[in-house]
Amino acid sequence: MRLHLLAAAAALTVALAGCASSGGLHPDGTPIDPASLKADRSLASLSAAAWPATDWWSGLGDPQLDALIAEALHDNPGLGVADARARAAQAEAGIADAAREPGVTGGAAIAGARPPAALLGDKAHFALAKYGYASFKWDLDLWGGKRAAWEAAVGQARAAEVDARAARIELSGNVARAYARLGYAFTQQDLAAGELKRAEQSRELTRQRVAAGIDNQIALKQGDAEVATAEQDAALAARAVDAARSSLSVLLGKGPDRGLQIARPRLLAPVALAVPPNLPLDLLGHRADLVAARWRVEAAGKDIKVAKTAFLPDISIGAMAGVVSMGGNNPLSLAGRFYQVGPSLSLPIFDGGRLRANLSGKDAQYDLAVAQYNQTLVGALNQVADELSALQSVQQQLAAQQRAQDAAQQAWELALQRYQAGVGSYLEALVVRQQLLAANRGVAALQAQQVDLSVQLIQALGGGFQPQAGAPAPFPSSSPSHS
């Protein structure tokens, strides 16, 4: 007996010594502390403002744009993709939650058979085998692995939900930008028509001067070239209007005829040049991509815990009861009864390194999630600073261009006065008119760029994303540890 006990103890010692171990495995990723990303100098000259409202586009001053964004948010088919992914992630969370609960199953079967006479001789005859059973199993989850798996699935579901909201925010911004491009295209079309009219008038006056012997064919051919160039610009401007309408049709989820129904946009008013206070830290809760990235880091950390608990003993409680009968011709006769109940214990000992490889993979996935979060955070903060810098530059350019426009307008008026007074020719006035049209074109381009950058700034600040209760807190400086 003592020999048997010693052998059992030795076998247990060897088994425990050879158990799979998670020692030496750990993730390396560390989320960036937002406070360490300095932006005071880049944002020093700006006044504080509130975060963008959920319906920020109403501040651009065009009811037609409000209606188009509402239509896009209702009909754009691309939103269904994000919504389906969110529902799939929620279903996965439901599966993980159900795995934490006890399970009860049942079954029954009946089969008839006649064994070969060569085996049983005269005893071989047709008989029925019948049984029914019910079983119960509950994993005690002593180490919290199943709970961690559920929390990881919930984190992924939250991230997918935020992605769906982000898709709507991106869509609203894209509609606003496409609408602004449509307005600019109409302005360009007007300017191109004005330049074509000026070029045709100039060519006609030059033709008259050539016919009168005042000018030569060179000047006339130059006029022909100006008219041809102006006609090309007019065709390009018309195409730009069609392209802008087509892009809006796509964003609205409608056919190309929908774009033809959109009236000419109003001149949109750009947003004020301002940013909310405490930008680096508060940006975490106001940008959907950052919130989703934080949820994914949280989920990846829970996955590490799940992988770690796989190294530990697993205890579950199970029970089974049923009835069985062999032979007889009555399919409802179940005379025999059986049952069993008791706990079970499992412990990984030799697995060829599968558990360590799985844990190493979860560590890598955590590091990947952290790296993506860090990249998104750095990119988001620099995007805000860059959009603000671009807006400041455009404002300065626009102020200078408007002075040039004013000067060109005054020159045009003086040229007309000289022509009406008989001092100068209308051909000279048309040359000045060309300068005014060029100045108007520069102002229109900068105004359109200002509106576009304003929308991009709103998007960089989160596009009206509203943080919800239960979002993960800013990350600590350390990563999940396990030894």
C-alpha positions as a printed NumPy array, in Angstrom:
array([[  0.   ,   0.   ,   0.   ],
       [  2.794,   2.422,   0.924],
       [  4.434,   1.638,  -2.41 ],
       [  1.249,   2.64 ,  -4.229],
       [  0.969,   5.912,  -2.253],
       [  4.575,   6.818,  -3.029],
       [  4.011,   6.125,  -6.713],
       [  0.861,   8.28 ,  -6.757],
       [  2.632,  11.153,  -4.972],
       [  5.54 ,  10.957,  -7.392],
       [  3.176,  10.977, -10.361],
       [  1.298,  13.994,  -8.981],
       [  4.565,  15.848,  -8.377],
       [  5.709,  15.212, -11.937],
       [  2.317,  16.255, -13.289],
       [  2.251,  19.541, -11.379],
       [  5.83 ,  20.291, -12.324],
       [  4.966,  19.771, -15.952],
       [  1.813,  21.886, -15.902],
       [  1.56 ,  24.609, -18.544],
       [  2.792,  27.939, -17.185],
       [  2.221,  31.548, -18.241],
       [  5.457,  32.731, -16.666],
       [  7.445,  35.333, -18.597],
       [  4.602,  36.39 , -20.894],
       [  3.258,  39.938, -20.704],
       [  2.126,  42.749, -23.021],
       [  4.415,  45.718, -23.696],
       [  1.982,  48.383, -24.922],
       [  1.378,  51.474, -22.787],
       [ -1.375,  53.972, -23.655],
       [ -0.148,  57.538, -24.056],
       [ -1.111,  59.962, -21.318],
       [ -3.03 ,  62.755, -23.095],
       [ -1.522,  65.339, -20.747],
       [  1.924,  64.506, -22.148],
       [  0.91 ,  65.691, -25.638],
       [  1.761,  69.372, -25.525],
       [ -0.433,  71.676, -27.583],
       [ -0.401,  74.927, -25.586],
       [  1.734,  76.833, -28.081],
       [ -0.147,  75.558, -31.112],
       [ -3.487,  76.569, -29.601],
       [ -2.352,  79.579, -27.569],
       [ -3.852,  82.287, -29.809],
       [ -7.355,  80.842, -29.893],
       [-10.384,  81.636, -27.769],
       [-12.254,  78.9  , -25.95 ],
       [-15.531,  77.555, -27.286],
       [-18.026,  74.796, -26.619],
       [-17.795,  71.394, -28.249],
       [-19.703,  71.08 , -31.537],
       [-23.432,  70.483, -31.149],
       [-25.023,  67.295, -32.409],
       [-26.767,  69.266, -35.184],
       [-23.787,  71.542, -35.849],
       [-24.715,  71.883, -39.54 ],
       [-27.705,  74.082, -38.655],
       [-25.172,  76.798, -37.813],
       [-24.138,  76.968, -41.483],
       [-27.402,  78.74 , -42.252],
       [-29.073,  76.719, -45.024],
       [-32.34 ,  74.819, -44.33 ],
       [-31.866,  72.766, -47.507],
       [-28.61 ,  71.418, -46.078],
       [-30.411,  70.459, -42.848],
       [-32.969,  68.485, -44.863],
       [-30.308,  66.78 , -46.987],
       [-28.348,  65.605, -43.942],
       [-31.529,  64.247, -42.361],
       [-32.291,  62.403, -45.608],
       [-28.784,  60.952, -45.798],
       [-28.88 ,  59.768, -42.183],
       [-32.142,  57.99 , -42.944],
       [-31.449,  56.508, -46.384],
       [-27.709,  56.027, -46.876],
       [-27.155,  52.262, -47.292],
       [-23.626,  52.412, -45.904],
       [-25.   ,  53.004, -42.417],
       [-26.594,  49.563, -42.528],
       [-23.131,  47.995, -42.665],
       [-22.052,  49.66 , -39.419],
       [-25.39 ,  48.846, -37.772],
       [-25.138,  45.177, -38.763],
       [-21.638,  44.956, -37.338],
       [-22.879,  46.487, -34.092],
       [-25.709,  43.948, -33.855],
       [-23.304,  41.087, -34.562],
       [-21.002,  42.287, -31.785],
       [-23.965,  42.544, -29.4  ],
       [-24.917,  38.978, -30.265],
       [-21.383,  37.817, -29.461],
       [-21.657,  39.535, -26.084],
       [-24.937,  37.709, -25.494],
       [-23.283,  34.372, -26.302],
       [-20.438,  35.113, -23.879],
       [-22.923,  36.074, -21.157],
       [-24.931,  32.89 , -21.683],
       [-21.776,  30.809, -21.278],
       [-21.568,  32.006, -17.637],
       [-24.939,  30.504, -16.738],
       [-25.764,  26.875, -15.872],
       [-26.884,  24.704, -18.762],
       [-29.623,  22.1  , -18.832],
       [-30.084,  19.741, -21.766],
       [-32.274,  16.773, -22.424],
       [-32.705,  14.084, -25.03 ],
       [-34.382,  10.845, -25.92 ],
       [-33.913,   8.164, -28.548],
       [-35.402,   4.898, -29.65 ],
       [-33.859,   2.396, -32.043],
       [-34.753,  -1.085, -33.21 ],
       [-32.242,  -3.739, -34.247],
       [-31.945,  -7.476, -34.948],
       [-28.498,  -8.944, -34.31 ],
       [-27.051, -11.504, -36.742],
       [-28.236, -15.074, -36.158],
       [-24.663, -16.263, -36.707],
       [-23.729, -14.597, -33.43 ],
       [-26.707, -15.357, -31.178],
       [-28.346, -18.287, -32.898],
       [-31.944, -18.845, -31.823],
       [-31.737, -15.934, -29.36 ],
       [-31.387, -13.392, -32.15 ],
       [-34.609, -11.428, -32.51 ],
       [-35.765,  -7.867, -33.124],
       [-35.686,  -5.611, -30.023],
       [-36.033,  -1.949, -29.084],
       [-33.393,   0.148, -27.257],
       [-34.865,   3.231, -25.596],
       [-33.568,   5.944, -23.323],
       [-34.291,   9.461, -22.125],
       [-32.109,  11.77 , -20.074],
       [-31.662,  15.283, -18.636],
       [-28.274,  16.772, -17.753],
       [-27.116,  19.819, -15.807],
       [-23.703,  21.495, -15.935],
       [-22.368,  24.615, -14.285],
       [-18.834,  25.959, -14.589],
       [-18.018,  27.658, -11.293],
       [-15.677,  30.172, -13.03 ],
       [-13.451,  30.358,  -9.951],
       [-10.866,  32.567, -11.669],
       [-13.265,  34.869, -13.504],
       [-12.303,  33.735, -16.993],
       [-15.835,  33.517, -18.306],
       [-16.732,  36.861, -16.822],
       [-13.655,  38.374, -18.442],
       [-14.678,  36.84 , -21.777],
       [-18.107,  38.425, -21.41 ],
       [-16.581,  41.797, -20.503],
       [-14.277,  41.572, -23.518],
       [-17.252,  40.865, -25.785],
       [-19.159,  43.77 , -24.24 ],
       [-16.168,  46.034, -24.906],
       [-16.083,  44.981, -28.552],
       [-19.846,  45.535, -28.79 ],
       [-19.491,  49.03 , -27.315],
       [-16.725,  49.773, -29.811],
       [-18.947,  48.6  , -32.672],
       [-21.808,  50.769, -31.404],
       [-19.501,  53.788, -31.33 ],
       [-18.322,  52.912, -34.847],
       [-21.95 ,  53.043, -35.99 ],
       [-22.339,  56.496, -34.459],
       [-19.044,  57.548, -36.029],
       [-20.356,  56.487, -39.438],
       [-23.277,  58.899, -39.04 ],
       [-20.994,  61.714, -37.937],
       [-18.718,  61.14 , -40.918],
       [-21.71 ,  61.01 , -43.263],
       [-23.098,  64.324, -42.012],
       [-19.71 ,  65.964, -42.554],
       [-19.382,  64.498, -46.03 ],
       [-22.826,  65.797, -47.006],
       [-21.974,  69.282, -45.729],
       [-18.684,  69.327, -47.623],
       [-20.285,  68.055, -50.831],
       [-23.012,  70.679, -50.468],
       [-20.403,  73.405, -50.043],
       [-18.628,  72.134, -53.173],
       [-21.918,  72.377, -55.053],
       [-22.317,  75.998, -53.992],
       [-18.763,  76.777, -55.057],
       [-19.345,  75.019, -58.396],
       [-22.337,  77.279, -59.086],
       [-20.22 ,  80.336, -58.276],
       [-17.492,  79.095, -60.587],
       [-20.1  ,  78.604, -63.294],
       [-21.238,  82.212, -62.916],
       [-17.675,  83.497, -63.081],
       [-16.912,  81.326, -66.101],
       [-19.992,  82.701, -67.872],
       [-18.888,  86.241, -67.029],
       [-15.394,  85.601, -68.399],
       [-16.818,  84.068, -71.579],
       [-19.028,  87.108, -72.121],
       [-16.072,  89.443, -71.522],
       [-13.849,  87.487, -73.918],
       [-16.514,  87.527, -76.623],
       [-17.038,  91.261, -76.234],
       [-13.294,  91.833, -76.352],
       [-12.925,  89.727, -79.489],
       [-15.794,  91.555, -81.194],
       [-14.238,  94.952, -80.461],
       [-10.889,  93.686, -81.717],
       [-12.548,  92.426, -84.909],
       [-14.039,  95.871, -85.461],
       [-10.652,  97.467, -84.922],
       [ -9.033,  95.08 , -87.412],
       [-11.754,  95.819, -89.958],
       [-11.102,  99.513, -89.483],
       [ -7.369,  99.004, -89.938],
       [ -6.602, 100.092, -86.366],
       [ -5.405,  96.655, -85.205],
       [ -3.947,  93.527, -86.827],
       [ -4.722,  89.823, -87.112],
       [ -2.432,  88.945, -84.22 ],
       [ -4.709,  90.712, -81.762],
       [ -7.743,  89.026, -83.318],
       [ -6.213,  85.551, -82.987],
       [ -5.369,  86.336, -79.376],
       [ -9.032,  87.173, -78.868],
       [-10.063,  83.869, -80.469],
       [ -7.754,  82.022, -78.058],
       [ -9.278,  83.842, -75.069],
       [-12.787,  82.897, -76.168],
       [-11.818,  79.246, -76.66 ],
       [-10.2  ,  79.132, -73.213],
       [-13.268,  80.74 , -71.655],
       [-15.533,  78.197, -73.348],
       [-13.412,  75.378, -71.93 ],
       [-13.608,  76.902, -68.441],
       [-17.388,  77.185, -68.778],
       [-17.634,  73.504, -69.714],
       [-15.447,  72.533, -66.752],
       [-17.614,  74.622, -64.416],
       [-20.773,  72.915, -65.671],
       [-19.156,  69.538, -65.149],
       [-18.202,  70.515, -61.58 ],
       [-21.869,  71.26 , -60.839],
       [-22.905,  67.842, -62.196],
       [-20.152,  66.074, -60.236],
       [-21.159,  67.773, -56.973],
       [-24.805,  66.838, -57.509],
       [-23.815,  63.255, -58.308],
       [-21.744,  62.922, -55.129],
       [-24.674,  64.219, -53.099],
       [-26.972,  61.651, -54.744],
       [-24.614,  58.888, -53.628],
       [-24.453,  60.235, -50.069],
       [-28.247,  60.471, -49.961],
       [-28.538,  56.865, -51.106],
       [-30.56 ,  57.849, -54.179],
       [-30.286,  57.717, -57.946],
       [-28.601,  60.441, -60.011],
       [-31.888,  62.268, -60.671],
       [-32.07 ,  63.148, -56.961],
       [-29.097,  65.437, -57.333],
       [-30.808,  67.352, -60.133],
       [-33.565,  68.337, -57.688],
       [-31.174,  70.114, -55.306],
       [-31.494,  73.876, -55.565],
       [-28.503,  76.171, -55.637],
       [-27.065,  76.391, -52.108],
       [-26.891,  79.569, -50.129],
       [-23.543,  81.099, -49.265],
       [-22.641,  79.095, -46.145],
       [-21.3  ,  80.831, -43.056],
       [-18.105,  79.208, -41.693],
       [-17.851,  78.396, -37.997],
       [-15.944,  80.697, -35.665],
       [-12.239,  80.044, -35.119],
       [-12.257,  78.611, -31.59 ],
       [-11.594,  75.38 , -29.692],
       [-12.909,  73.922, -26.426],
       [-10.714,  74.121, -23.298],
       [ -8.613,  71.195, -22.002],
       [ -8.426,  69.901, -25.544],
       [ -5.933,  66.977, -25.231],
       [ -7.759,  65.315, -22.316],
       [-11.363,  66.14 , -23.224],
       [-10.819,  65.08 , -26.814],
       [-10.822,  61.479, -25.524],
       [-14.531,  61.608, -24.833],
       [-15.624,  63.717, -27.803],
       [-14.147,  61.785, -30.728],
       [-15.85 ,  58.544, -31.648],
       [-12.686,  56.951, -33.04 ],
       [-10.865,  57.554, -29.761],
       [-13.723,  56.193, -27.656],
       [-13.931,  53.079, -29.853],
       [-10.162,  52.607, -29.653],
       [-10.294,  52.843, -25.856],
       [-13.051,  50.201, -25.726],
       [-10.937,  47.895, -27.849],
       [ -7.966,  48.288, -25.535],
       [-10.204,  47.456, -22.58 ],
       [-11.522,  44.381, -24.398],
       [ -8.007,  43.252, -25.319],
       [ -7.015,  43.489, -21.649],
       [ -9.928,  41.24 , -20.689],
       [ -8.906,  38.742, -23.376],
       [ -5.522,  38.484, -21.662],
       [ -7.246,  37.51 , -18.427],
       [ -9.275,  34.877, -20.271],
       [ -6.104,  33.392, -21.735],
       [ -4.422,  33.434, -18.314],
       [ -7.239,  31.546, -16.548],
       [ -6.87 ,  28.722, -19.081],
       [ -3.662,  27.768, -17.229],
       [ -5.548,  27.241, -13.952],
       [ -7.654,  24.296, -12.722],
       [-11.244,  24.326, -13.902],
       [-14.008,  23.066, -11.623],
       [-17.547,  22.395, -12.735],
       [-20.602,  20.708, -11.254],
       [-22.585,  18.258, -13.329],
       [-25.569,  15.962, -12.909],
       [-27.455,  13.568, -15.154],
       [-30.568,  11.455, -14.708],
       [-32.5  ,   9.308, -17.079],
       [-34.365,   6.127, -17.857],
       [-33.398,   3.299, -20.19 ],
       [-34.818,   0.035, -21.399],
       [-33.407,  -2.74 , -23.572],
       [-35.66 ,  -5.156, -25.41 ],
       [-39.402,  -5.452, -25.478],
       [-41.812,  -4.241, -28.094],
       [-43.433,  -1.395, -26.162],
       [-41.65 ,   1.881, -27.118],
       [-43.04 ,   3.629, -24.014],
       [-41.708,   1.086, -21.527],
       [-38.659,   2.612, -19.745],
       [-38.112,   0.535, -16.661],
       [-34.462,   1.201, -15.866],
       [-33.335,   4.397, -14.148],
       [-29.894,   5.939, -13.768],
       [-28.366,   9.125, -12.386],
       [-25.023,  10.653, -11.537],
       [-23.951,  13.875,  -9.818],
       [-20.678,  15.391,  -8.733],
       [-17.965,  17.972,  -9.387],
       [-15.236,  17.582, -11.99 ],
       [-11.742,  19.02 , -12.089],
       [ -9.54 ,  19.637, -15.118],
       [ -5.965,  20.945, -15.193],
       [ -3.823,  21.466, -18.304],
       [ -0.545,  19.608, -17.979],
       [  1.   ,  18.965, -21.371],
       [ -0.479,  20.86 , -24.328],
       [  2.482,  21.287, -26.618],
       [  2.673,  25.038, -25.901],
       [ -0.832,  25.818, -27.142],
       [ -1.845,  27.847, -24.086],
       [  1.378,  29.881, -24.07 ],
       [  1.016,  30.596, -27.77 ],
       [ -2.581,  31.69 , -27.233],
       [ -1.582,  33.992, -24.369],
       [  1.277,  35.406, -26.396],
       [ -1.183,  36.148, -29.194],
       [ -3.521,  37.952, -26.784],
       [ -0.579,  40.016, -25.539],
       [  0.201,  40.975, -29.119],
       [ -3.435,  41.895, -29.762],
       [ -3.402,  44.119, -26.694],
       [ -0.202,  45.805, -27.876],
       [ -1.821,  46.303, -31.293],
       [ -4.933,  47.868, -29.747],
       [ -2.782,  50.19 , -27.631],
       [ -0.653,  51.174, -30.639],
       [ -3.785,  51.947, -32.659],
       [ -5.19 ,  53.989, -29.783],
       [ -1.937,  55.922, -29.413],
       [ -1.783,  56.541, -33.151],
       [ -5.395,  57.745, -33.191],
       [ -4.839,  60.06 , -30.221],
       [ -1.707,  61.661, -31.649],
       [ -3.332,  61.99 , -35.069],
       [ -6.521,  63.497, -33.615],
       [ -4.743,  66.207, -31.628],
       [ -2.477,  67.14 , -34.518],
       [ -5.455,  67.15 , -36.878],
       [ -7.181,  69.772, -34.728],
       [ -4.051,  71.92 , -34.604],
       [ -3.513,  71.571, -38.361],
       [ -7.11 ,  72.459, -39.223],
       [ -6.918,  75.509, -36.98 ],
       [ -3.657,  76.605, -38.574],
       [ -5.14 ,  76.139, -42.042],
       [ -8.202,  78.171, -41.08 ],
       [ -6.045,  80.994, -39.759],
       [ -4.034,  80.996, -42.975],
       [ -7.158,  81.045, -45.151],
       [ -8.589,  83.922, -43.125],
       [ -5.439,  85.942, -43.716],
       [ -5.441,  85.032, -47.417],
       [ -9.109,  85.917, -47.72 ],
       [ -8.601,  89.322, -46.111],
       [ -5.804,  90.096, -48.592],
       [ -7.8  ,  88.745, -51.539],
       [-10.806,  90.83 , -50.572],
       [ -8.597,  93.935, -50.624],
       [ -7.453,  92.922, -54.093],
       [-11.1  ,  92.428, -55.073],
       [-12.013,  95.89 , -53.782],
       [ -9.143,  97.446, -55.711],
       [-10.129,  95.584, -58.893],
       [-13.761,  96.69 , -58.45 ],
       [-12.667, 100.305, -58.101],
       [-10.402,  99.986, -61.157],
       [-13.311,  98.594, -63.172],
       [-15.566, 101.452, -62.116],
       [-12.872, 104.007, -63.033],
       [-12.325, 102.331, -66.399],
       [-16.068, 102.538, -67.11 ],
       [-16.076, 106.203, -66.13 ],
       [-13.174, 106.894, -68.486],
       [-14.958, 105.085, -71.317],
       [-18.224, 106.949, -70.681],
       [-16.315, 110.234, -70.62 ],
       [-14.734, 109.397, -73.954],
       [-11.215, 109.269, -72.513],
       [-10.601, 105.524, -72.81 ],
       [-11.911, 102.664, -74.914],
       [-14.287,  99.931, -73.843],
       [-11.632,  97.412, -74.886],
       [ -9.315,  98.841, -72.227],
       [-12.156,  98.611, -69.71 ],
       [-12.657,  94.935, -70.579],
       [ -9.003,  94.262, -69.748],
       [ -9.649,  95.727, -66.309],
       [-12.827,  93.645, -66.112],
       [-10.714,  90.511, -66.577],
       [ -8.695,  91.455, -63.483],
       [-11.924,  91.878, -61.482],
       [-13.215,  88.468, -62.548],
       [ -9.91 ,  86.888, -61.518],
       [-10.134,  88.623, -58.128],
       [-13.724,  87.399, -57.698],
       [-12.602,  83.878, -58.546],
       [ -9.89 ,  84.043, -55.882],
       [-12.346,  85.255, -53.232],
       [-14.863,  82.524, -54.098],
       [-12.184,  79.827, -53.9  ],
       [-10.976,  81.014, -50.498],
       [-14.519,  81.321, -49.142],
       [-15.268,  77.76 , -50.231],
       [-12.01 ,  76.572, -48.686],
       [-12.879,  78.372, -45.451],
       [-16.243,  76.599, -45.203],
       [-14.665,  73.254, -46.031],
       [-11.964,  73.697, -43.386],
       [-14.604,  74.751, -40.868],
       [-16.474,  71.494, -41.439],
       [-13.227,  69.545, -41.193],
       [-12.457,  71.275, -37.885],
       [-15.878,  70.286, -36.574],
       [-15.146,  66.705, -37.612],
       [-11.715,  66.863, -35.952],
       [-13.404,  67.983, -32.732],
       [-15.721,  64.971, -32.822],
       [-18.493,  66.161, -35.116],
       [-20.994,  66.511, -32.271],
       [-20.273,  63.108, -30.705],
       [-21.73 ,  63.064, -27.208],
       [-19.989,  60.868, -24.625],
       [-22.217,  58.37 , -22.846],
       [-22.154,  57.072, -19.305],
       [-20.016,  53.993, -18.791],
       [-17.286,  54.889, -21.261],
       [-13.83 ,  53.659, -20.212],
       [-11.788,  56.097, -18.179],
       [ -8.451,  57.468, -19.432],
       [ -5.912,  54.693, -19.359],
       [ -3.39 ,  54.172, -16.604],
       [  0.267,  54.234, -17.521],
       [  0.702,  50.503, -16.929],
       [ -0.556,  47.608, -19.031],
       [ -2.322,  44.459, -17.753],
       [  0.176,  42.289, -15.907],
       [  0.261,  38.57 , -15.403],
       [  3.06 ,  36.3  , -14.321]])
